[in-house]
Amino acid sequence: MRLNNACLTAGAALVASALTTAPALAANVKVTPLGSHDGEFCRFDRAMVFEDPDGTRILYDAGRTVAGADDPRLGKIDAALVSHMHGDHAGDRRISAVNAGECGKPDVSVSTSPNTNTVEIAAAKKSLIVTGSEMPRFFSERLKGVGGDPESSKLVRFGASMKVGGVEVTTVPAAHSNGVSGSFIPGTLGELLNQAGLTAYVGPPTGYVLTFSNGLVAYLSGDTGITAEQEKVVRDHYGAELAVINIGNTFTTGPKEAAFVVNDLIKARSVIPSHANEVATKDGKVIAGTKTETFMKAAKMPSHLPISGRTMEFDGDGKCMAGC
């Protein structure tokens, strides 16, 4: 059958369109751990930057291992997420520079109280701070105190979500404590809290589910124990394919409990261990007998070490395509 010029032109346009859009559909999400020491997974490491294929960059739990807003690893940040108010997540102090101190004892001598490392970064980067429960008001006041925009602190409570660029940010329950240390509260109230050994409650802690423009759904556990929501909400409702899970024991799920979460509740396709509270690697390789090794052996899916400074790339199905 002969085709006229109009048909040929239309067909060519369809082929060209498919070729143009295919790379975008196949684009990967980039995940870069920002630990205290290049090439390792160290004691205080929690921070990660997630970059959507559209360029949206989200900082997760800056904590103590991001060297402030001038840390050259940060680049553009569109939003900062904070799972809860403990100093190793919000950032009560921070490293003076990458590789300062030792992997097991990083130099975190730079105080960021009462502002938090998160607030100082967000103010300098003019980024949002997206949190749940009662935390947004705290961050709003701290932003105002450093000359930032208090309206940049945004609330997303459980069951709700908001778009940041091409990324949908949702908060999900976590089982942990969430007290604000007196060191984060200027004046007499902060002093009294410290003297009494108490903290100010700011609602329950949160985990996050991030849905990226390439279809990848990632669960960021924050600090949590085992919860029913990890199955019914994170897996059944949101369909998380990549999990970043705390494994440190005592303060959070231990390595075996965390393996149960990803194997039986979430059934993730890939997992990144976090919050190990140990020197987990030497020369970038997991150390035998560590909690990290215990977890990786127990996990039934590919488990990828969060090596500081090394960017991993994940496709829309949660498979690591590079850097793992």
DOVOFI-414501 format. One line per field, with one value per residue (C-alpha): z, y, x; residue number from 1; chain. Coordinates in steps of 0.5 Angstrom, whole numbers, plus 500, padded with zeros to 3 digits. Each point is the difference from the previous one (the first is absolute). Layout:
residues N
Z	(Z, ...) $
Y	(Y, ...) $
X	(X, ...) $
seq	(NUM, ...) $
mol	(A, ...) $
//
This chain:
residues 324
Z	(500, 498, 505, 499, 502, 506, 503, 499, 503, 506, 501, 500, 505, 505, 499, 502, 506, 502, 500, 503, 506, 501, 504, 504, 502, 501, 505, 506, 507, 503, 508, 503, 507, 504, 505, 504, 497, 492, 498, 506, 504, 507, 507, 499, 493, 498, 495, 493, 494, 495, 493, 496, 492, 500, 504, 507, 505, 507, 506, 505, 508, 499, 507, 502, 494, 495, 501, 500, 494, 497, 500, 492, 500, 501, 493, 499, 506, 498, 507, 506, 504, 507, 503, 507, 505, 503, 499, 495, 496, 500, 501, 507, 498, 494, 497, 498, 494, 496, 503, 506, 506, 499, 497, 507, 503, 495, 502, 502, 504, 496, 504, 496, 506, 501, 492, 498, 494, 496, 501, 499, 493, 498, 502, 495, 495, 500, 500, 503, 507, 499, 507, 503, 507, 504, 497, 495, 505, 503, 494, 498, 506, 499, 493, 502, 505, 495, 495, 496, 497, 506, 494, 497, 506, 497, 504, 497, 505, 499, 494, 497, 495, 496, 493, 500, 493, 497, 507, 504, 507, 505, 508, 503, 507, 504, 507, 504, 504, 498, 505, 499, 504, 505, 496, 494, 504, 502, 507, 506, 498, 496, 507, 504, 495, 500, 508, 500, 495, 496, 493, 497, 496, 493, 498, 497, 496, 492, 494, 493, 494, 494, 493, 494, 493, 497, 504, 506, 507, 506, 507, 505, 507, 504, 507, 501, 503, 496, 499, 496, 496, 496, 497, 500, 498, 497, 496, 499, 499, 497, 497, 502, 496, 503, 508, 504, 507, 507, 502, 506, 506, 507, 498, 493, 497, 500, 494, 501, 501, 494, 496, 502, 498, 493, 499, 502, 501, 495, 495, 497, 494, 502, 507, 503, 507, 504, 507, 502, 506, 498, 496, 494, 495, 499, 493, 498, 501, 506, 506, 502, 507, 499, 501, 493, 497, 505, 496, 493, 501, 503, 494, 495, 495, 497, 506, 498, 505, 501, 498, 501, 494, 495, 496, 499, 494, 501, 494, 501, 502, 506, 497, 500, 494, 502, 506, 504) $
Y	(500, 507, 505, 508, 505, 502, 493, 500, 506, 498, 494, 503, 505, 494, 497, 506, 502, 493, 500, 507, 498, 493, 503, 504, 494, 496, 505, 498, 503, 502, 498, 503, 498, 506, 497, 503, 496, 499, 493, 497, 499, 503, 501, 506, 499, 501, 506, 498, 505, 497, 503, 499, 499, 507, 503, 501, 499, 498, 499, 495, 500, 505, 498, 501, 498, 506, 505, 506, 504, 500, 493, 499, 493, 504, 504, 502, 498, 501, 497, 497, 494, 499, 493, 503, 505, 496, 503, 495, 501, 507, 502, 503, 500, 499, 498, 505, 497, 494, 495, 504, 495, 492, 496, 497, 507, 506, 507, 503, 506, 505, 502, 501, 501, 503, 501, 493, 498, 499, 507, 503, 496, 502, 507, 500, 496, 504, 493, 497, 496, 495, 496, 497, 500, 506, 502, 505, 505, 499, 501, 506, 503, 498, 502, 507, 501, 499, 505, 494, 500, 497, 498, 495, 495, 496, 495, 493, 496, 492, 498, 507, 502, 506, 501, 502, 501, 493, 497, 498, 500, 496, 499, 493, 498, 498, 497, 504, 506, 507, 505, 507, 501, 506, 502, 501, 505, 507, 503, 497, 495, 496, 501, 497, 494, 499, 500, 495, 495, 501, 502, 504, 495, 502, 495, 493, 499, 498, 496, 502, 497, 504, 499, 502, 502, 494, 495, 498, 500, 501, 499, 503, 497, 506, 496, 495, 493, 495, 503, 497, 506, 498, 495, 503, 507, 500, 493, 499, 507, 504, 494, 502, 496, 504, 500, 504, 496, 502, 494, 502, 496, 503, 507, 497, 493, 496, 496, 494, 504, 505, 494, 497, 507, 500, 493, 498, 507, 504, 495, 505, 499, 504, 502, 505, 499, 506, 503, 494, 504, 496, 500, 496, 500, 500, 502, 500, 493, 497, 498, 493, 499, 507, 501, 503, 493, 496, 504, 500, 492, 500, 504, 496, 506, 503, 505, 506, 503, 507, 502, 507, 505, 494, 501, 494, 500, 497, 498, 501, 493, 501, 496, 503, 502, 503, 502, 494) $
X	(500, 503, 500, 499, 504, 496, 500, 507, 501, 496, 503, 507, 498, 497, 507, 504, 495, 502, 507, 500, 496, 503, 506, 496, 496, 506, 503, 503, 499, 507, 502, 506, 502, 503, 504, 506, 505, 501, 499, 498, 494, 501, 497, 496, 498, 493, 499, 499, 498, 494, 500, 494, 501, 497, 506, 496, 505, 498, 504, 498, 502, 506, 502, 508, 503, 499, 505, 495, 497, 507, 501, 502, 496, 493, 499, 493, 495, 493, 497, 503, 496, 501, 498, 500, 503, 506, 507, 503, 494, 498, 507, 502, 507, 504, 507, 505, 502, 499, 505, 501, 501, 500, 494, 498, 501, 499, 502, 493, 502, 497, 493, 494, 495, 495, 499, 502, 504, 494, 497, 507, 500, 493, 501, 506, 498, 493, 497, 493, 500, 495, 498, 494, 497, 501, 507, 499, 498, 507, 504, 496, 502, 507, 500, 498, 505, 506, 497, 496, 493, 496, 495, 505, 498, 495, 495, 498, 496, 499, 496, 501, 506, 502, 504, 507, 502, 499, 500, 494, 502, 495, 501, 499, 500, 506, 501, 505, 501, 500, 502, 503, 507, 500, 506, 496, 495, 504, 499, 497, 495, 506, 504, 495, 499, 507, 501, 494, 502, 494, 498, 494, 496, 498, 496, 501, 506, 499, 503, 499, 498, 503, 496, 505, 498, 503, 495, 505, 497, 505, 499, 504, 499, 503, 501, 495, 498, 496, 493, 494, 500, 506, 496, 493, 502, 507, 499, 493, 498, 506, 504, 507, 505, 507, 500, 505, 500, 503, 504, 504, 496, 499, 497, 497, 498, 506, 503, 496, 494, 501, 501, 493, 497, 503, 499, 493, 497, 502, 503, 504, 504, 506, 503, 505, 502, 500, 502, 504, 504, 506, 506, 497, 505, 508, 502, 493, 499, 495, 504, 499, 496, 496, 493, 500, 503, 495, 494, 503, 500, 493, 497, 497, 501, 506, 503, 504, 505, 499, 507, 501, 501, 498, 494, 495, 495, 493, 495, 493, 499, 505, 506, 507, 503, 506, 505, 498) $
seq	(1, 2, 3, 4, 5, 6, 7, 8, 9, 10, 11, 12, 13, 14, 15, 16, 17, 18, 19, 20, 21, 22, 23, 24, 25, 26, 27, 28, 29, 30, 31, 32, 33, 34, 35, 36, 37, 38, 39, 40, 41, 42, 43, 44, 45, 46, 47, 48, 49, 50, 51, 52, 53, 54, 55, 56, 57, 58, 59, 60, 61, 62, 63, 64, 65, 66, 67, 68, 69, 70, 71, 72, 73, 74, 75, 76, 77, 78, 79, 80, 81, 82, 83, 84, 85, 86, 87, 88, 89, 90, 91, 92, 93, 94, 95, 96, 97, 98, 99, 100, 101, 102, 103, 104, 105, 106, 107, 108, 109, 110, 111, 112, 113, 114, 115, 116, 117, 118, 119, 120, 121, 122, 123, 124, 125, 126, 127, 128, 129, 130, 131, 132, 133, 134, 135, 136, 137, 138, 139, 140, 141, 142, 143, 144, 145, 146, 147, 148, 149, 150, 151, 152, 153, 154, 155, 156, 157, 158, 159, 160, 161, 162, 163, 164, 165, 166, 167, 168, 169, 170, 171, 172, 173, 174, 175, 176, 177, 178, 179, 180, 181, 182, 183, 184, 185, 186, 187, 188, 189, 190, 191, 192, 193, 194, 195, 196, 197, 198, 199, 200, 201, 202, 203, 204, 205, 206, 207, 208, 209, 210, 211, 212, 213, 214, 215, 216, 217, 218, 219, 220, 221, 222, 223, 224, 225, 226, 227, 228, 229, 230, 231, 232, 233, 234, 235, 236, 237, 238, 239, 240, 241, 242, 243, 244, 245, 246, 247, 248, 249, 250, 251, 252, 253, 254, 255, 256, 257, 258, 259, 260, 261, 262, 263, 264, 265, 266, 267, 268, 269, 270, 271, 272, 273, 274, 275, 276, 277, 278, 279, 280, 281, 282, 283, 284, 285, 286, 287, 288, 289, 290, 291, 292, 293, 294, 295, 296, 297, 298, 299, 300, 301, 302, 303, 304, 305, 306, 307, 308, 309, 310, 311, 312, 313, 314, 315, 316, 317, 318, 319, 320, 321, 322, 323, 324) $
mol	(A, A, A, A, A, A, A, A, A, A, A, A, A, A, A, A, A, A, A, A, A, A, A, A, A, A, A, A, A, A, A, A, A, A, A, A, A, A, A, A, A, A, A, A, A, A, A, A, A, A, A, A, A, A, A, A, A, A, A, A, A, A, A, A, A, A, A, A, A, A, A, A, A, A, A, A, A, A, A, A, A, A, A, A, A, A, A, A, A, A, A, A, A, A, A, A, A, A, A, A, A, A, A, A, A, A, A, A, A, A, A, A, A, A, A, A, A, A, A, A, A, A, A, A, A, A, A, A, A, A, A, A, A, A, A, A, A, A, A, A, A, A, A, A, A, A, A, A, A, A, A, A, A, A, A, A, A, A, A, A, A, A, A, A, A, A, A, A, A, A, A, A, A, A, A, A, A, A, A, A, A, A, A, A, A, A, A, A, A, A, A, A, A, A, A, A, A, A, A, A, A, A, A, A, A, A, A, A, A, A, A, A, A, A, A, A, A, A, A, A, A, A, A, A, A, A, A, A, A, A, A, A, A, A, A, A, A, A, A, A, A, A, A, A, A, A, A, A, A, A, A, A, A, A, A, A, A, A, A, A, A, A, A, A, A, A, A, A, A, A, A, A, A, A, A, A, A, A, A, A, A, A, A, A, A, A, A, A, A, A, A, A, A, A, A, A, A, A, A, A, A, A, A, A, A, A, A, A, A, A, A, A, A, A, A, A, A, A, A, A, A, A, A, A) $
//
